Amino acid sequence: MNNDFNSWDKYCKYLWFNKQVNIWLDISKINFTLNQILSLENKFKNVFSALKKLEAGAISNIDEKRQVGHYWLRNPSVAPNNLIKDEINNEIRDISEFGENILQGKITNNINQKFTDVLWIGIGGSGLGPLLITEALQENSCGLKFSYIDNIDPFLISEKLDELSDKLATTLFVVVSKSGGTPEPKIAMNIIKNHVENKNLDWNSNAIAITMKDSQLYKKAQSENWLKIFNLPEWVGGRTSITSSVGLLPLALINRDVSEFIKGAAIMDELTRIPNIKANPAALLSSAWFFSGDGKGKRDMVVLPYRDRLQVFSKYLQQLVMESLGKKFNRKGEIVHQGISVFGNKGSTDQHAYVQQLRDGIDNFFCVFIELLDTPYGNNYFDSENPKEFLSGFLQGTRSALSNENRQSITITLDKLNCLSLGALIALFERAVSFYAELVDINAYDQPGVEAGKKAASEIIDYQKQVTELFNNGDELSIKEIASLLGISSAEPIFFIIRQMCFGNDDYLINGDWSNPSTIKIKKII
């Protein structure tokens, strides 16, 4: 507990505000003493130095031997060379003009119809970023209507295609994959492309690729003469791609101001370059995370935005924070098991869903409250009770109730939610993630766990193909026999494959008891 200043003094001393973005950051409900925050000053000298090197173009993604340059996207003048600077400026201009031409009907489908919808195909940050953009910023009946395929759940794909059945001809199909080889977007793209062409509709004149130059997807889109290809640079990772074409194209297609979004992120980047903890919001935010979890991620982050439009923000932060900070090793190669788990939904809903546990249950979290001060059409829009005031009351009450039980929290306040403030909010968390990683000596920009998961999934997909081929001779095989034929020591993955492939499938004859996998024998009906 804090004993060197009272709550109000601490609030005043560490409340951060900037009038360029009209954002407040309050970390006063995090348990730290004046001496503790002063003790971080030497650490932050290294933090600021490391971020300066990263922005100058140091190789930061060790796994892929590449630079990390998402900060250049919103301020090309800090890019390490003129070539990158010009590419960024040209891409921003191209996206803005393309979006304007689509909305004005200057670009149409192959039968001269205006586009009405977008079906966005992207996994992870390639889906979460655009979803956050459209959920937070799209106004009613403004721009194109967005649908998302962010998973290869067959029911999801079927439902989205059914919803668009009468509008497929006027739908833009945006496929996002940096390498072009990621299985999920590739599979979803092929299914949807086949569906469109089976309806005797043209895919190529409606299709857009967002990918790295000369990737598999780039070559496919170029050879098939797709409507448009936008660049996703090698030095931009998926979880930090929202200020690239991945986030800017949705902004343009919902008729929002691309330049304001970039400006908000650029302003926050500049504010977080100040080499002073108290004057730097990302330094304050990362310090709060550090103190709350004892520098070891001992507490989860519960994100509670008190506006529906920011409901997706907690999902967005899950990838940004957990993929960046969830690391087994530090830079010295020591096992540290770092990370901060993130969950949340929206304030008033969560207030009734799990605040009881947050207040009285296990003390293994800190909250991040996000509030807004604006209301539609001004403060007098509602004749009687103003819901904004009730939301504010709920937030303050919950914050106070948690604080009374020594449960820690951070509060971020935005004047209003618009392109500029959302860009600034995203940049604040991006910078805080980078700062925290440096504080605990881990690399925020590699992802060996993700790559290991992809490799394991690829092996299973290869086994699926081999299992299918084994049945083409009409032999009856047990699960253990299949594993032996494939040279796999454990039969368990084969059971998973067989159950997924054969259960309820009339093409296969199953003998045995599904509750006892060792008894099962399978034969393909030829």
N, C-alpha and C positions, 0 to 999 in steps of 0.2 A: 504493500500500500504506500501511497505517497504521503510523506510527512514533512516536506520542506516548503510546500506552499498549499494554500487552500484551493478549493475547486474553482472558484471564480477567478482567482489570480492566474491559475494554470490555464483556464479557458482563454483569458485575455492574452496571455503570454504566447500561447502556441496556436491561436486561431490564425489561419492563413486566408487572405482574400486578395483577389486581383480584379480590378475593374475592367480590364480588357476582355475578360471572359465572364465576369460576374459569377465566380465560383468561390465558395467558402470551403475550407477543409478544417475540421475540428478533431484533434486527436487527444483531447483533454481527458476522455474517459478510458484511456489506456493507462495501465499502471506503470509509471516510470518516475524516477526522481530526477531532479535537476542534475545531480552528479552523473547519473546514468546516461543522460543524453549528451552531456559534455564529454563523457568517455568515448563517444562514437566519433568525435571530431577527427581523430587520427585515421580511423578506418575510412571515413568519408573522403579523406584526401586521396586515398587509393581508388575509391569508387569513382570520383569525378575524373581522375586521370584515366581510368579504364574506359569510361564512356567516351571520353575525348578521342582515345585511340580507335574505338569501335567506329565512331562516326567518321573518322579520317580514313577508314577503309581497311583496318586490320582484319586478318582472317580470324573470324570468331566462331563459325560453325566448323568445329574440328572434324566431325564425321564426314562432312561433304567438302571440306577444304574450300569454303567459300566465305565471302564477306557477308555482313549483315547490314543492309542499307535501307530499311524501311523509313528511317529518319530523313533520308534524302528525298523521298517521295513528296514530302510536304514543304521542303525547302531545298530545291535543286541547287541553290548556290553553295550548299555545304557538301555537295557530292565531290568525290575525290578527283574527277576529271571532267572536262567539257563534253566529252562524248556522252557520259551518263546524264549530265545536266541537260543536254539537248534532247536526249531520248525521253526523259521524264516530261519536260515541257511540251514536247510534241504529242506525247500520249495523252496528257491532260487536255490539250486543245482538241485532239481527235475525238476523245470520248464526249466532250461537251458538245461538239458540233454534230456528232452522230446521234446523240440523244435528242438534240433539238430537231434534227431532220426527221427522226422517227416520229416524234410527237406531232410534228407539223404535217406529216403525211408525205414528205418529200422522198422518203425511202419506204417502199411498199413491197408486198410479196409478189410472186411471179404473175399474179392475175390482177395486179394494181389495186389491192385492198390495203387499207391501213392496218397496222398491227394493233392488237388490243390487249394481248397477254404475254407474259414471260413464263416459261417453264425453266427454272434454274437447276442445273445438275451440278452439284458440288458437294464434297465431303469435308468434314472438319471445318477449318477456318474458311474454306472456299464456299461453305454453305452458311455457317454461323454469322460471318461478317455481313453478307448481303441480307440475311434474315433480320439481323439487328437494325440495319439501315432502314429497311422497309417498314418494320414494325414500329420503330421509333419516330420516323420522319414522314411517312407517306400520309398525305391528306386525302380526305374522302373524294372519290371520283377524279383524282388528279394523277395523270400519267397512266402507265400500263399496270394491269393487275398481275401480281406475282404469285406463282406457286413454286414449291421447292421439292426436289428429289435429293434428300441428304442422306439416304439410306437405300439399300437395295432390297428392302422388304417388298416382296411381290405384291402384297395388298396395297401398300402405299403407292407403288407405281401404277397399279390398276386403277385405284381411286382417282389419282391425278389425271390419268388419261380419260377416265369417264367424265370427270368434271369439265375437261376441255374438249369433249367429243365434238361439240358444235363449233368450236373456235380453233381447231388445230391449224387451219389454213392461215389464221391471223395471229398465230403464236410464235414468238421468238424462242428458239431453243438454245439456251446458253450453256455450254459445256466448259467447266473449269477443271483443269488438271495441268499442273506445271510440267510434269514429265510426260504426260499423255499416256503413261503406262499404269497408273494407279487403277487397280481392278474395279473398284466400286463405280466411279463415274464412267469408266469404259463400258462396263456391263449395262448400266442404266442407259447410257447413250445408244448402245446397239439395240436394246429392246425398244426404246422409244422411236428410234430411226426406222426400224422395221415396221413398227405399228403405223407410223405416218405414211410410209411408202406403200404399205398394204392397203391404205385408204385412197391410193392414187393421188396423194398429195406430194408436193415437192419439199424435201427436207433441206436441200442445199441453199435455197434462197431465203430460208428462215433461220439458218443455223449460225451461231456465233461461237468462236473458240476463244477462251482466255488461257494462254499457255506460254511456255518458254519458246523462244525462237528455235526452230529446227527440231523440236520435240516430235514424238510420234503423232500427237494430236495436231500440231502445226502442219506437218507434212500432209496429213489426211485432209485437213480443212483447205489447204492450199490446192491440193490435187483435185478435190471435188468442187472447188470454186464456191466455198461457203460465203455467206453474206459478209462476214467480217471476222478478222482475227485481231485480238488485242494482246499486248505483250504482258507477260508475268515474269519479271526479271529473275534470273538465277539467284540474286542476292536478297530476295524477299521470301521469307518463310510463310507458310499457310496461316499460322496463328497471328502474324503481324501484317497480313496482306490487305487490311481493310482500307488503307489509304492508297492502294494500287488500283488497277482496273477492276479488281474483284469487288471493291466497295464503291468506286466512282461510277461504274456503269449503272448499277441500280439507282444511285442518286440521280443520274442524268435521265433515266427512264421513268422516274416518278416526278420529274420536273422540279427537283430541288437543286440548290445552288452548290455545285461541286467546289467552286473556289472558296466558299465560306467554310465548308467542312475541312478542306485542306488548311485554311487559315487558322481555324481553331486548334488543330493539331500542331501547326507550326508555332503558334503563340505559346502553347503549353511546353513544347520542346525547348523553346528559348528560355522560358521561366525556370525550367528544370536544369538548365545549364549553370545557374547561379551557384557558385561554390560555397554555399553557406546553408547549413541544415535548416535553420529557422526560416530563411527566406525562400527555401526551395520546397515546393509541395510534394514532389516525388521523394525527396529525402525524408520529409516528415512522415509520409505515408509508409515508406519502407521501414523507417525506424519503428513506427507503431506495430507493424507486422513482426519485426525483430523482437521487440520487448514483449509483446503478447505471447509469443511462442518460445521465449527464451533462446532465440536464435537457432532453434532446432525444429521449428514448425509444429510445436506441441499443440497448437490450437487451430481448429478449422475456421475458415472465413465464411460467415453467413451473410449473404448479400440481400438486403431488404430495400428495394426501390419502391417508394410510395407513389408510383404511377404505373398504370397498366402498360404504357408504351415502352417501359424499360424492363418488362418482364423477362425478355430474352437476355438481358445484360448479364445475369448470373450464369447462364449457359455459356455465353461468350467468354466470361472470365474463367470459367472452369478450364477451357482449353488453354487460354493465354497463360494463366497462373500455374496450373497443374502440369502442363507439358513442359513449361519453361523451368519450373523449380523442383519438380519431382525427380531427384537424381540420387543414384546410389553412391557415387564417388564424388569427392571434391577435386579440385585441380591438382592436388598433390597425390591423387590416386588412393586416398584414404576412404574407407567406407563410412559414410555419414548419414545416408538415408534421409536426405532433405526433402522438403516439400510442404505446401500448404493446400489442404483440401478445401474446395469451394462448393457451397450449395446455397440454394435460395430460390425464391419465386417472386413474390411481390408483397409489399409491406402489409397491407391490411388483411390479405388472405393468410399470410404466414402468421400474423398476429393471432388468428384463431386456430391455426393448424399446429404450431409447435413452440410458441412463446412460453407455454407452460414449462416445457422441458428446459428451454434456454434460461429461464429464471430460477427454476428449482431443481433441475437435473444436474447432469455431469458438467462440470466447468471445463469444457474442452473446446471452446470456441471464442471468437470475438465477432461482433456484428459490424457490418458496414451499412449504415442507414443512408439512403439517398432521397433527398426531398427536393421539391420544386416550389417556387414561389408564385408561378403564374397560374392563370385560370382562363378558360376560353372566353374571348370577347370582353375581357375586363372583369373586375371584381364584382360588378353589379349584375352580371349575367343571370345569376340565379335569384329568383324573387324572394325566397324565404331562407331556408338554411343553406349555408355555403359549404359544399362538401370539402373544399380545399381546407377550410378551417378545422373540420372534423379530422381529416387525414393528418394535419399537423398536430392536432391534439393526441391522436393515436400514436404518432411517432414519438412525440415528447414523453408521453406517458410510458410507452414501452422502454424508451431509453432510460428514463428515470427509474422504472421498476427494476431493470437489469442492473443499473448502477448501484442501487440500494443493496443488492445482493453481491456486490463487487464483481459483476459480470461486465467485461470490457467491450467498448464499442468505439467506432469512428463514425462521424457524421459528415457527409458531403452535401452541400446545398447549391443548387443551380437556380439562377434567376428564372430561366426558362429553358425548355428543351427545343433546340433548333440545330441547324447544321453546324454552326460554330461551337456551341456548347457540347454537342455530342463528340465532335472531333477532339475538343480539348479534354473531355472526360476519358476517352479512349487512350489518348496520348499520356495522360496522367498515370493510368494503370500500366501502360507499356513501360514507361520510364521507371515506375516503382518496382516492377518486376526485374528490370535490369539492375537497379540499385541494390535490391535485396540479394540478388544472386552474387553480386560482388561482395556484399557484407559477409556472406557465409561461404565465399570462395568456391562457388560452383559455376558451371557454364550454362547460361540460360538458353543458349542457341544450338545445342546439340540435343538429340533425342534418341539415344541408343535403345531405350525401352520400346519406343514406337517402331523403330526399325526391326527390332527382334520380333515384335508382334506381327509385322508385315511378313517377315521371313517365315515364321511359323505358319501363318495363314496360307502363304504360297505353297508350302510343303503339303498341307492338307488338301488344297485344291488340286495339286498334282496327284495325290493319292486317290482323290475322287475319280479322276479320269482313268487311272489304272484299274480301280475297282470295277468301273463300268465295262472296261475292255475284257476283264476276266470272265464276265458272264456271257460274253458273246458266243462262247462255244457250247452253251447249254449245260455246263456242269453244275452240280449241286455242291455248294461250298459252305462250310461253317465259318464263323467270324475268325476263329483262330487259324483256320487253314488259309484264309485270305491274307491275314497278317503275315503268316509264314511265307506265302508266295511273293509278297511284296518286300520281304526282308525287314519287317517292322517288329521290334522287340515287344511292344505292348499292343494288345488287341483292342484297347479301349477306343482309340480314335476310329478304328474300323467300325465299331459298333455305332458310334455317332453317325458315320457316313452312311451305313446301311439303314439305320432308322430314318434318316432324313430322305434317303433315296427311295426306299422300298415300302415303308409303312403306308398303307392305303393306296399303293400303286398296283393296279391290276396286271402290269407287265411282269410282275415277279410273284413267284410262289414261295410262301414263307411257311416253314415247318418249325415248331418249337414254341417256347413260351417267352414273350417279350420281357417278362419280369425276371427271367433267368437267361441272360445273353449267351451263356455257354451252350444252351440247348438249341439255339437257332441255326437253321440251315436255309440257304437261299438259292433259288434257281430261277433263271430268266425264262419266261415262256416265249419260245421262238416259233 
